[in-house]
Amino acid sequence: MAEQSAPAPAPRRSGRVLRVAALAGASALTAALVTSCSSGGGDTAPNSTAAANAASVLKPSVPDRIVIPDIEVDAPLDTVGLDPQGVMREPDFAKPMDAAWYKDGPTPGEKGAAAVVGHMDTPKVPEAVFYNLKKLKKDERIEVHRDDGSTAVFAVDEVDTFKKDRFPTEKVYGDTHGKAGLRVITCGGSLTEDRHWDANVVVFAHLVGQESGK
């Protein structure tokens, strides 16, 4: 695969990393996150501050928590990034219930496709943070809490599963036409002989509003 330059870095925080293959593209994040998870075995509607339709983009702010009520996710966010070879290391298996934001892309709520990744399972934890990610449905709510005190509220557009060797980078990270998108990613598909999942589950969502004061 062709090497690409990473997007302008966002504010840095320490965190865990996932493997990634960097592909060509300059106008938007086009790195294909390829998680390498190994197997170990009440709807809340937006309140009046959240617009019904796609909202305006937000100013940059580092995210620190993701909440997905319909699958009972309420998890702290670490960060992930690329090593000098353009490859992300494995997530920290010691923190299976944490997720992580891809720090070299947009912060959630900014223009572009922000990415949040996490384990589906680990060798010791059969149901990790995003175990039920594939169960999300269209229009269900995702909240991303940010360091500036705001919460970026997203609505699910679709949930897809892609083989890792055919990961559709442009579909996942391509041009969002000036809008703020969110991609939530974990592993899925079928187990290989070496006990790794052969696909990625990707949730596509768009910004519908902002809440403050939490």
C-alpha positions as CSV (number, residue, x, y, z in Angstrom):
1,M,0.0,0.0,0.0
2,A,1.2,3.5,-0.7
3,E,2.4,5.6,2.2
4,Q,0.6,8.9,2.9
5,S,1.3,11.9,5.1
6,A,-1.0,12.1,8.1
7,P,-3.4,14.9,8.7
8,A,-2.4,17.9,10.8
9,P,-2.2,16.6,14.4
10,A,-4.8,17.4,16.9
11,P,-4.0,18.1,20.6
12,R,-1.9,15.3,22.0
13,R,-2.8,13.0,24.9
14,S,-1.2,9.7,25.9
15,G,-3.0,6.6,24.7
16,R,-3.2,3.2,23.1
17,V,-2.8,2.4,19.5
18,L,-4.2,0.1,16.8
19,R,-2.7,-1.2,13.6
20,V,-3.3,0.9,10.5
21,A,-2.3,0.8,6.8
22,A,-1.9,4.3,5.5
23,L,-3.3,4.9,2.0
24,A,-3.0,7.8,-0.5
25,G,-5.1,10.9,-0.1
26,A,-4.5,14.5,1.1
27,S,-7.8,16.2,1.6
28,A,-9.2,13.9,4.2
29,L,-8.2,11.2,6.6
30,T,-7.6,8.1,4.4
31,A,-5.9,5.8,6.8
32,A,-7.6,2.4,7.0
33,L,-7.8,1.4,10.6
34,V,-7.4,-2.4,10.8
35,T,-8.0,-3.6,14.3
36,S,-6.4,-6.9,15.3
37,C,-8.6,-8.1,18.1
38,S,-8.1,-11.7,19.2
39,S,-10.9,-13.7,20.6
40,G,-11.1,-14.7,24.2
41,G,-13.9,-16.6,24.2
42,G,-32.9,2.4,26.6
43,D,-32.9,4.9,23.8
44,T,-32.2,8.5,24.9
45,A,-33.5,11.2,22.5
46,P,-31.4,14.4,22.0
47,N,-32.8,17.2,24.2
48,S,-33.8,20.6,22.9
49,T,-30.2,21.8,22.4
50,A,-29.6,19.2,19.7
51,A,-30.9,20.0,16.2
52,A,-33.1,17.5,14.4
53,N,-31.0,17.7,11.3
54,A,-27.3,17.8,10.6
55,A,-25.7,20.5,12.8
56,S,-23.0,23.0,12.1
57,V,-19.5,21.8,12.8
58,L,-17.9,22.5,16.2
59,K,-14.6,24.0,17.2
60,P,-11.8,21.5,17.9
61,S,-11.8,20.0,21.4
62,V,-10.2,16.8,22.5
63,P,-12.8,14.1,23.4
64,D,-12.6,12.3,26.7
65,R,-15.6,10.0,26.8
66,I,-18.0,8.2,24.5
67,V,-21.6,7.2,25.5
68,I,-23.8,5.0,23.4
69,P,-27.0,4.4,25.4
70,D,-28.6,1.7,23.2
71,I,-25.7,-0.7,23.7
72,E,-24.9,0.5,27.2
73,V,-21.4,1.9,26.4
74,D,-20.1,4.6,28.7
75,A,-16.3,4.6,28.2
76,P,-13.3,6.8,28.7
77,L,-11.4,7.8,25.5
78,D,-7.7,7.4,25.3
79,T,-5.9,8.4,22.0
80,V,-4.3,6.3,19.2
81,G,-1.8,7.4,16.6
82,L,0.7,6.3,14.0
83,D,4.2,5.0,14.7
84,P,7.2,6.2,12.5
85,Q,6.4,3.5,10.0
86,G,2.8,4.6,9.7
87,V,1.5,1.6,11.7
88,M,-0.6,1.7,14.8
89,R,0.2,-0.8,17.6
90,E,-2.3,-3.1,19.3
91,P,-4.8,-1.6,21.8
92,D,-3.9,-2.0,25.5
93,F,-5.5,-5.4,26.3
94,A,-5.3,-4.4,30.0
95,K,-8.0,-1.7,29.3
96,P,-10.6,-3.7,27.3
97,M,-13.5,-1.4,28.4
98,D,-11.8,1.8,27.2
99,A,-12.1,3.2,23.6
100,A,-9.7,5.6,21.8
101,W,-9.9,8.5,19.5
102,Y,-7.6,8.7,16.4
103,K,-5.6,11.8,17.4
104,D,-4.2,12.7,14.0
105,G,-7.7,13.2,12.5
106,P,-10.5,15.6,13.4
107,T,-11.8,15.9,16.9
108,P,-15.5,14.6,17.0
109,G,-17.7,17.5,15.9
110,E,-15.1,19.1,13.6
111,K,-15.5,19.0,9.9
112,G,-14.4,15.6,8.5
113,A,-14.6,12.0,9.7
114,A,-13.5,11.6,13.3
115,A,-12.6,8.1,14.3
116,V,-13.1,6.2,17.6
117,V,-11.8,2.6,17.9
118,G,-12.0,-0.1,20.5
119,H,-11.9,-3.8,21.2
120,M,-14.8,-6.2,20.6
121,D,-13.2,-8.8,22.9
122,T,-9.8,-9.7,24.3
123,P,-8.2,-13.0,25.3
124,K,-9.3,-12.4,28.9
125,V,-12.5,-10.4,28.3
126,P,-15.0,-12.0,26.0
127,E,-17.2,-8.9,25.8
128,A,-15.1,-5.7,25.6
129,V,-16.2,-2.1,25.1
130,F,-17.6,-2.4,21.6
131,Y,-18.8,-6.0,21.8
132,N,-22.4,-4.9,20.8
133,L,-21.4,-2.3,18.3
134,K,-22.9,-4.2,15.3
135,K,-26.3,-4.0,17.0
136,L,-26.6,-0.3,16.6
137,K,-29.5,0.9,14.3
138,K,-30.1,3.9,12.2
139,D,-30.8,7.2,14.1
140,E,-29.6,5.8,17.5
141,R,-27.6,8.3,19.5
142,I,-23.9,8.5,20.2
143,E,-22.5,11.1,22.6
144,V,-18.9,12.2,22.6
145,H,-17.9,14.3,25.7
146,R,-15.2,16.8,25.1
147,D,-12.6,18.7,27.1
148,D,-14.2,22.1,26.6
149,G,-17.3,20.8,28.5
150,S,-19.4,20.3,25.5
151,T,-21.0,17.0,24.2
152,A,-21.1,16.4,20.5
153,V,-24.3,14.4,19.7
154,F,-24.3,12.1,16.7
155,A,-27.0,10.0,15.0
156,V,-26.2,6.7,13.4
157,D,-26.5,6.5,9.6
158,E,-25.5,2.9,9.0
159,V,-23.5,0.0,10.3
160,D,-21.4,-2.1,8.0
161,T,-18.9,-4.9,8.2
162,F,-15.8,-4.9,5.9
163,K,-13.1,-7.6,5.4
164,K,-9.8,-6.1,6.5
165,D,-8.1,-6.9,3.2
166,R,-10.9,-5.0,1.4
167,F,-11.3,-2.1,3.8
168,P,-13.1,0.8,1.9
169,T,-10.9,3.7,3.0
170,E,-12.5,6.3,0.9
171,K,-16.0,5.4,2.1
172,V,-15.0,5.4,5.7
173,Y,-12.6,8.4,5.7
174,G,-13.3,10.3,2.5
175,D,-14.7,13.8,1.9
176,T,-17.7,14.6,4.2
177,H,-18.5,17.7,2.2
178,G,-17.9,20.1,5.0
179,K,-20.0,18.2,7.6
180,A,-18.9,16.6,10.9
181,G,-18.9,12.8,10.8
182,L,-18.0,10.1,13.3
183,R,-16.8,6.5,12.6
184,V,-16.8,4.0,15.4
185,I,-14.8,0.9,14.7
186,T,-14.1,-2.5,16.2
187,C,-13.3,-5.9,14.9
188,G,-15.8,-8.5,13.7
189,G,-16.4,-11.1,11.0
190,S,-15.0,-14.5,11.4
191,L,-12.1,-15.9,13.3
192,T,-9.0,-16.9,11.4
193,E,-6.9,-19.9,12.3
194,D,-4.6,-17.8,14.5
195,R,-7.7,-16.5,16.4
196,H,-7.9,-13.0,15.0
197,W,-11.1,-11.5,13.5
198,D,-11.0,-11.0,9.7
199,A,-13.2,-7.9,9.4
200,N,-14.0,-4.6,10.9
201,V,-17.4,-3.3,12.1
202,V,-17.8,0.4,11.2
203,V,-20.6,2.7,12.5
204,F,-21.2,5.8,10.3
205,A,-22.8,8.7,12.1
206,H,-23.3,12.4,11.6
207,L,-23.4,15.4,14.0
208,V,-26.9,16.4,15.0
209,G,-26.2,18.8,17.8
210,Q,-24.2,20.0,20.8
211,E,-25.0,20.0,24.5
212,S,-23.1,21.9,27.1
213,G,-22.7,22.2,30.8
214,K,-22.2,18.5,31.6
